[in-house]
Amino acid sequence: MADWPLISELGPVGALPTAPRLARGFVTVTLSNWGLDDLTDTTELVVSELSANVVRASANPDGSPRYDAEGKLPLLWIRLLSDRVRLLIEVWDTVPPTLGAPVPRHPEPDEESGRGLEIIETLAVDWGWETVLGWAGKKVWAILKIV
């Protein structure tokens, strides 16, 4: 963490449809406090897409929340880190990778969804996802360049 002197975290947040909106507000406040207002729109879009993916992966086919075997709602955390050259966005969740591993789609022009990871690929210097030893879910990350 020494390479990332600016760190801010949000969570745990229930993986509900309101989570992306809460995440965007967190981004706005954090980047304003860091003097990185120029990155707000792009970061809000990336965080919104990543948190919406968690919400989608956490829902039943009818859109209702899916609870685990213990009756717990899936959770997500958002962490922003910056060294003033790059901004690292991390979205952690408790959704098993088998239910929500991020895979870029290439939707047809008339499809209404499925472009989120393509957008992130376009905006970010790099992005990816990984499982973390001892963590039930996964971490999805993206790096934005500070201009």
trRosetta pair geometry for C-beta under 8 A, 3 or more apart (Angstrom, degrees):
i j d omega theta_ij theta_ji phi_ij phi_ji
1 4 5.6 -74 -160 52 58 98
1 7 6.7 -10 -161 -60 114 148
1 81 7.7 -119 -140 -132 79 135
2 5 7.9 11 -176 -73 40 69
3 83 5.8 -35 158 -85 72 135
4 7 5.9 82 125 -68 107 96
4 81 3.8 -2 -174 178 142 116
4 82 6.5 104 -156 48 84 18
4 83 5.5 -85 -107 -58 50 86
4 88 6.5 -59 -113 28 138 128
5 82 7.6 -49 61 89 68 64
5 83 6.4 94 15 -117 83 59
5 84 7.8 -11 50 -15 111 99
6 34 5.4 71 -161 -121 150 126
6 80 7.6 -34 125 121 96 90
6 81 6.6 144 87 -160 66 44
6 82 4.2 -14 65 57 121 92
6 83 7.5 -163 24 -70 90 27
6 84 7.3 102 -1 -50 127 76
7 79 6.9 -13 -163 -172 87 100
7 80 7.3 162 -149 87 40 57
7 81 5.1 0 -102 -106 76 81
8 26 7.7 177 131 173 118 97
8 30 4.4 -171 77 -129 160 125
8 33 7.8 109 -72 66 151 133
8 34 8.0 -121 -15 -46 131 121
8 79 7.2 166 86 -152 44 56
8 80 5.0 -3 57 56 91 99
9 77 6.4 -7 -170 180 102 106
9 78 7.0 159 -155 86 53 52
9 79 4.7 -14 -103 -103 83 83
9 80 7.8 -165 -75 24 41 64
10 13 6.5 14 139 -35 96 123
10 22 7.4 171 168 138 141 99
10 23 6.7 167 85 -114 151 64
10 26 4.3 -34 -60 -131 152 158
10 77 6.8 165 85 -161 54 58
10 78 4.5 1 54 55 103 98
10 79 7.7 -164 24 -72 64 43
11 75 6.9 113 -169 166 110 103
11 76 6.2 -111 -115 112 132 49
11 77 3.1 -145 62 -113 163 70
11 78 6.1 140 -34 15 114 60
11 92 7.4 -171 80 61 172 101
12 75 4.1 -12 -167 -172 120 133
12 76 7.1 128 -154 61 70 28
12 77 5.8 -57 -99 -71 58 88
13 19 5.1 125 136 -127 125 100
13 22 6.1 177 -139 93 143 144
13 23 7.4 -152 52 -62 171 88
13 51 7.9 -7 87 -147 139 125
13 75 6.6 132 63 -161 39 75
13 76 5.4 -36 64 67 93 80
13 77 7.1 147 14 -87 86 39
13 78 7.5 4 10 -5 132 97
14 19 6.8 -138 86 -70 55 112
14 65 7.9 -20 169 -126 112 142
14 73 4.9 8 -143 119 101 141
14 74 7.7 100 -161 80 57 51
14 75 6.3 -53 -101 -105 37 67
15 19 6.0 -29 -133 -29 36 158
15 54 5.1 -115 -129 137 116 99
15 55 5.1 -176 177 -98 80 55
15 57 7.9 -64 179 70 146 78
15 58 3.8 87 119 14 140 172
15 65 7.4 136 86 -134 82 98
15 73 6.5 -170 37 160 81 93
15 74 4.1 -13 17 91 139 97
15 75 6.3 -141 -27 -95 90 13
15 76 5.4 96 -83 -17 88 104
15 93 6.7 61 -81 -143 129 116
15 94 8.0 -135 -26 47 128 87
15 95 7.0 79 -81 -51 169 113
16 19 5.6 132 58 -28 58 96
16 55 6.6 -10 113 -127 8 109
16 65 6.4 -32 -100 -85 81 121
16 73 7.4 -7 -52 -179 93 140
17 20 7.7 -42 -177 18 46 97
17 55 5.9 112 -88 -172 43 144
18 21 5.6 -60 -166 42 59 113
18 22 6.0 59 141 -23 83 107
19 22 5.6 -59 -147 39 34 112
19 23 6.1 37 155 -24 68 107
19 51 5.1 -145 127 168 105 119
19 52 7.9 174 82 -77 99 45
19 54 7.2 -74 107 80 154 114
19 55 5.6 -179 44 -69 124 117
19 76 6.3 76 -168 48 146 128
20 23 5.4 -54 -146 36 33 116
20 24 6.5 37 155 -22 66 100
20 47 7.6 148 -146 123 72 76
20 48 4.5 69 -168 -146 110 71
20 51 4.6 163 -91 90 69 115
20 52 4.8 16 -70 -61 138 85
20 55 6.8 -77 -30 -9 98 141
21 24 5.8 -49 -151 30 33 111
21 25 6.8 33 151 -16 62 103
22 25 5.8 -55 -155 35 33 112
22 26 6.5 38 148 -21 65 105
23 26 5.5 -52 -151 34 34 116
23 27 6.5 38 151 -21 65 102
23 47 4.7 -159 150 148 118 113
23 48 6.3 170 86 -84 118 53
23 51 4.5 -179 -18 -22 161 162
23 78 5.4 124 -132 -43 102 160
24 27 5.6 -50 -151 32 34 114
24 28 6.5 37 152 -21 65 104
24 44 4.5 53 -136 -150 90 101
24 47 6.5 163 -80 87 54 117
24 48 5.5 22 -66 -72 105 105
25 28 5.7 -51 -148 33 33 113
25 29 6.4 27 158 -13 66 107
26 29 6.2 -60 -148 40 28 106
26 30 6.0 23 158 -17 65 114
26 47 7.7 -135 71 163 103 157
26 78 6.2 121 96 79 151 137
27 30 6.0 -62 -142 41 25 108
27 31 6.0 13 168 -9 66 113
27 40 6.5 132 135 -146 100 69
27 43 4.9 179 -164 119 129 110
27 44 4.9 179 85 -84 148 68
27 47 5.2 -173 -59 23 135 156
27 80 7.1 129 -115 -63 70 144
28 31 6.5 -62 -141 41 20 100
28 32 6.2 20 160 -19 59 113
28 40 5.7 56 -111 -150 64 120
28 44 6.8 30 -56 -80 83 119
29 32 5.9 -61 -148 37 25 112
29 33 6.4 24 156 -18 63 109
30 33 5.9 -61 -153 36 29 110
30 34 6.3 15 155 -9 65 112
30 80 5.4 118 137 50 154 149
31 34 5.6 -60 -142 46 35 107
31 36 4.4 -91 -160 80 87 94
31 37 6.0 134 131 -87 102 36
31 39 5.7 -139 -145 73 140 96
31 40 5.0 -176 83 -84 148 80
31 43 6.2 150 -58 49 144 154
31 80 7.6 -99 -62 175 80 163
32 35 7.8 40 -178 -69 29 26
32 36 7.9 -95 -58 54 19 60
32 37 5.7 49 -101 -85 63 92
32 40 7.4 34 -53 -83 78 128
34 82 6.3 87 -172 46 153 149
36 39 4.8 -18 157 27 102 116
36 40 7.5 144 115 -50 74 72
36 82 6.8 -135 -50 -116 158 170
36 87 6.9 130 174 -79 158 132
36 146 6.5 -74 -133 -125 115 120
37 40 5.5 -19 -163 -23 50 119
38 147 7.1 -100 122 60 140 92
39 42 5.7 -70 -164 53 62 107
39 43 5.0 55 144 -24 92 116
39 87 5.9 123 175 -13 161 159
39 144 6.2 125 -150 120 123 144
39 146 6.5 -56 -59 -112 135 78
40 43 6.0 -66 -140 43 23 106
40 44 5.9 26 163 -22 65 109
41 44 5.8 -55 -146 34 25 112
41 45 6.5 26 156 -19 61 106
42 45 5.8 -56 -154 34 31 112
42 46 6.5 26 153 -15 66 106
42 123 5.5 173 -160 -165 106 130
42 144 6.1 132 121 -133 127 146
43 46 5.7 -54 -146 39 34 109
43 47 6.0 28 159 -13 69 110
43 80 7.5 38 -166 -116 136 127
43 87 6.5 -59 -94 128 123 151
43 89 6.5 172 -146 -78 88 132
43 144 6.4 -104 -81 4 84 161
44 47 6.0 -59 -141 43 27 106
44 48 5.8 30 158 -23 64 113
45 48 5.7 -56 -143 37 24 113
45 49 6.4 24 158 -18 62 107
45 119 6.8 -104 154 146 119 132
45 123 6.9 151 89 -53 125 171
46 49 6.0 -57 -150 36 28 108
46 50 6.3 19 157 -13 64 110
46 89 5.6 119 118 60 128 170
46 119 7.9 -157 -91 116 62 100
46 120 5.6 99 -127 -114 87 93
46 123 6.2 -138 -69 92 109 140
46 124 6.7 99 -114 -62 137 108
46 142 5.2 -123 -170 71 136 154
46 144 7.1 -144 -11 -54 160 122
47 50 5.9 -58 -143 41 30 107
47 51 6.0 21 162 -11 67 111
47 78 6.1 50 -148 -143 115 139
47 89 6.0 -127 -75 -159 85 134
47 91 7.0 149 -140 -68 66 117
48 51 6.2 -59 -140 43 24 103
48 52 6.0 27 158 -21 62 111
49 52 5.8 -57 -144 37 26 112
49 53 6.5 32 154 -25 61 103
49 116 3.9 162 -158 -160 114 108
49 117 7.4 169 156 -62 130 45
49 119 6.3 -169 -80 71 160 124
49 120 6.0 -151 90 -52 148 109
50 53 5.7 -49 -154 27 31 115
50 54 7.0 32 149 -17 61 100
50 89 7.2 164 9 136 156 120
50 91 4.2 167 140 2 126 154
50 116 7.9 169 -58 163 42 124
50 120 7.3 84 -58 -89 92 146
50 140 5.3 -170 -148 96 116 130
50 142 7.2 -142 -57 -7 137 120
51 54 5.5 -47 -155 31 41 113
51 55 6.6 43 147 -19 67 102
51 76 6.1 147 -131 120 84 159
51 78 6.8 -33 -74 -72 118 121
51 91 5.9 -145 -70 -134 67 140
52 55 5.4 -51 -148 36 37 114
52 56 6.2 39 152 -20 68 104
52 116 6.9 -148 75 -109 119 154
53 56 5.7 -52 -146 37 32 112
53 57 6.2 27 156 -15 65 108
53 100 6.7 129 151 -171 88 109
53 102 6.1 26 169 -98 156 100
53 116 6.3 -171 -61 105 107 155
53 117 7.9 64 -82 -56 145 95
53 140 7.4 16 77 13 139 170
54 57 5.9 -59 -145 42 29 107
54 58 6.0 25 155 -19 64 116
54 74 7.1 -157 172 129 95 126
54 76 4.7 73 139 -77 166 139
54 91 6.5 -136 -36 155 131 124
54 93 4.5 -171 -130 -90 124 149
54 95 6.1 -178 -148 -3 77 136
54 100 6.6 74 -119 171 47 156
55 58 5.7 -65 -146 40 27 111
55 59 6.5 29 156 -31 63 110
56 59 6.0 -59 -150 23 29 113
56 100 7.6 137 86 -122 78 110
57 74 7.9 -95 99 114 87 172
57 93 7.8 94 74 127 128 160
57 95 4.9 82 116 176 120 161
57 99 5.3 118 179 131 98 88
57 100 2.7 45 -157 -97 158 122
58 65 6.7 -16 136 -145 99 70
58 66 5.6 -159 170 44 54 98
58 73 7.6 56 177 -177 130 74
58 74 4.0 -131 -124 48 122 139
58 93 7.7 -124 -60 -173 117 133
58 95 5.5 -108 -76 -86 83 123
58 99 7.8 85 -83 131 41 131
58 100 7.2 -3 -45 -59 62 147
59 62 8.0 -127 161 71 101 46
59 63 5.3 -14 176 -147 138 33
59 64 6.5 139 -160 67 87 28
59 65 6.3 -65 -111 -103 68 32
59 66 5.9 153 -145 -12 14 97
60 63 7.0 -37 69 33 73 18
60 64 4.8 -6 38 61 117 83
60 65 7.4 28 -4 87 91 15
60 66 5.0 139 -52 -73 73 94
65 73 5.8 -24 176 -126 135 103
66 74 7.1 25 77 -11 86 113
67 71 5.2 2 162 -150 135 37
67 72 6.2 142 -161 61 86 25
67 73 5.9 -50 -105 -78 79 52
68 71 7.1 -56 68 13 64 15
68 72 5.0 -13 39 57 107 84
68 74 7.1 110 -40 -65 102 72
68 94 7.9 -70 -45 132 140 117
72 75 7.9 -42 157 -26 108 100
72 94 8.0 -43 120 115 121 152
74 93 6.3 25 169 -180 110 102
74 94 5.0 -166 -149 73 73 92
74 95 5.0 32 -148 -68 146 81
74 137 7.6 105 -154 -90 104 135
75 93 6.8 177 92 -148 48 60
75 94 4.9 48 44 5 79 121
76 91 6.1 -7 -171 -176 116 90
76 92 6.5 155 -158 84 60 53
76 93 4.4 -21 -100 -97 84 86
76 94 7.6 -129 -69 7 49 74
77 90 7.9 -3 105 114 89 96
77 91 7.4 162 80 -156 49 45
77 92 4.3 -4 54 57 99 106
77 93 7.6 -168 20 -72 66 43
78 89 7.6 -25 -164 -167 92 82
78 90 7.1 153 -158 85 45 60
78 91 5.5 -12 -104 -104 74 72
78 92 7.8 -159 -72 23 29 73
79 88 8.0 -9 111 110 90 93
79 89 7.8 150 82 -161 54 38
79 90 4.4 -7 58 60 97 110
79 92 7.2 36 -2 -8 107 107
80 87 6.6 -20 -164 -171 95 97
80 88 7.2 148 -160 80 44 58
80 89 6.1 -11 -106 -105 72 63
80 90 7.8 -162 -71 25 30 75
81 87 7.4 150 79 -161 47 49
81 88 4.3 -12 62 58 99 108
81 90 7.3 32 1 -4 106 110
82 86 6.8 -167 -138 92 63 49
82 87 4.8 -17 -95 -105 100 68
82 88 7.1 -170 -74 19 46 72
82 146 7.1 70 -153 -48 116 138
83 86 5.9 24 40 44 96 81
84 146 6.3 -98 176 65 38 161
85 145 7.5 -38 158 -150 64 68
85 146 5.8 -159 -171 43 16 108
86 125 7.2 -74 -128 25 111 147
86 143 5.4 -14 -173 -169 122 104
86 144 6.8 146 -163 76 66 46
86 145 6.1 -42 -107 -108 71 46
86 146 6.3 -140 -80 -3 17 92
87 143 7.1 150 76 -158 49 53
87 144 4.5 -13 58 60 103 99
87 145 8.0 -114 18 -34 80 4
87 146 6.0 103 -27 -58 94 97
88 141 6.3 -12 -173 -167 91 113
88 142 7.7 161 -154 83 48 41
88 143 5.5 -20 -100 -102 67 78
89 141 6.4 155 84 -155 57 58
89 142 4.7 -7 56 58 110 87
89 143 7.6 -167 19 -79 75 30
89 144 7.0 48 -15 -7 110 103
90 139 5.7 -16 -164 -170 104 107
90 140 7.4 148 -155 78 52 44
90 141 4.8 -16 -100 -100 72 91
91 139 7.2 153 77 -157 43 56
91 140 4.9 -14 60 60 96 94
91 141 7.6 -176 21 -77 64 44
92 132 7.9 -26 -129 7 110 141
92 135 7.3 -82 -160 -171 115 144
92 137 6.7 115 174 84 71 123
92 138 7.5 -165 -145 99 55 37
92 139 4.9 -21 -98 -102 76 82
93 100 7.2 -42 92 90 147 146
93 137 4.4 -131 98 165 61 154
93 138 6.3 -1 54 54 87 69
93 140 7.9 12 3 3 106 100
94 136 5.3 27 -151 82 79 114
94 137 4.2 -129 -117 -40 19 127
95 99 5.3 -111 176 81 98 115
95 100 4.3 19 127 25 137 137
95 137 5.2 65 42 -131 44 112
95 138 7.2 -47 72 22 78 95
96 99 5.1 82 67 9 83 102
96 100 7.4 120 76 23 46 86
96 136 6.9 -63 -82 161 71 82
96 137 6.6 -102 -74 -110 27 58
97 100 6.8 -99 -136 65 30 61
97 101 4.5 47 -175 -71 84 98
97 131 5.9 -68 -40 -74 139 109
97 137 7.3 131 -47 -168 67 48
97 138 5.0 92 -80 -53 93 130
98 101 7.2 16 -82 -20 17 106
100 138 7.4 -155 90 30 94 128
101 129 6.8 166 -156 98 71 148
101 138 7.0 113 -105 -40 66 169
102 117 5.9 147 178 -91 108 135
102 129 5.1 136 35 -27 112 148
102 140 5.6 77 -12 -111 144 132
103 117 7.4 -161 106 22 22 169
104 117 4.1 -135 -99 106 75 127
104 118 5.9 108 -156 -62 109 68
104 121 6.5 22 -103 -35 143 135
105 114 4.1 -64 82 -175 140 108
105 115 7.6 -84 74 -71 95 35
105 117 7.1 107 16 43 65 114
105 118 7.5 -77 67 -31 58 107
106 114 8.0 -53 34 141 6 117
106 118 7.2 106 -100 -75 60 131
107 111 3.7 -109 178 65 122 142
107 113 7.1 158 -74 90 162 38
107 114 3.8 117 -49 83 127 131
107 115 6.1 -81 28 -58 121 80
108 111 4.9 107 56 -17 74 103
111 114 5.7 -11 130 31 135 127
113 116 7.8 -3 -173 -22 80 98
115 118 4.9 -62 -162 46 65 117
115 119 5.8 72 139 -30 87 99
116 119 5.7 -56 -153 31 29 111
116 120 6.6 25 152 -15 65 104
117 120 5.3 -47 -145 37 41 114
117 121 6.3 49 151 -24 66 100
117 127 7.8 -165 -154 104 83 145
118 121 5.5 -49 -149 33 33 115
118 122 6.6 33 151 -19 62 105
119 122 5.7 -59 -156 35 32 112
119 123 6.3 15 156 -8 68 112
120 123 6.0 -64 -139 45 31 101
120 124 5.4 9 172 -5 71 121
120 127 5.3 36 145 -45 114 171
120 142 5.6 -105 -168 -102 112 143
121 124 6.7 -58 -119 45 18 96
121 127 6.6 -110 -87 34 54 126
123 142 7.7 31 91 174 97 138
123 144 6.8 -24 145 -107 92 101
124 127 4.6 72 92 -44 158 106
124 142 4.2 -101 -105 -168 147 103
124 143 5.8 102 -170 60 99 50
124 144 5.9 -80 -117 -77 67 64
125 143 4.7 -55 56 98 105 100
125 144 6.6 149 -4 -121 93 19
125 145 5.2 98 -55 -40 124 95
126 142 7.4 177 94 -150 47 51
126 143 4.9 18 52 37 84 114
127 140 7.5 17 180 176 99 84
127 141 6.4 -172 -147 98 62 54
127 142 4.0 -9 -104 -104 104 78
127 143 7.1 -159 -72 16 58 66
128 140 7.5 -155 108 -148 33 59
128 141 6.2 -5 60 57 67 88
129 138 5.6 30 177 161 109 126
129 139 6.6 172 -152 89 66 47
129 140 4.3 -24 -99 -102 100 72
129 141 7.2 158 -91 15 46 68
130 138 6.6 168 87 -160 30 88
130 139 5.7 -14 61 59 78 92
130 141 7.9 -9 14 7 96 110
131 135 6.9 -176 -177 72 67 98
131 137 7.9 -160 -127 121 75 31
131 138 5.4 -62 -91 -107 58 81
131 139 7.8 138 -117 17 16 77
132 135 3.9 31 75 23 101 132
132 138 7.4 140 -1 -137 83 37
132 139 5.7 54 -34 -9 119 117
135 138 7.6 140 113 -80 117 21
135 139 7.5 32 106 -34 160 97
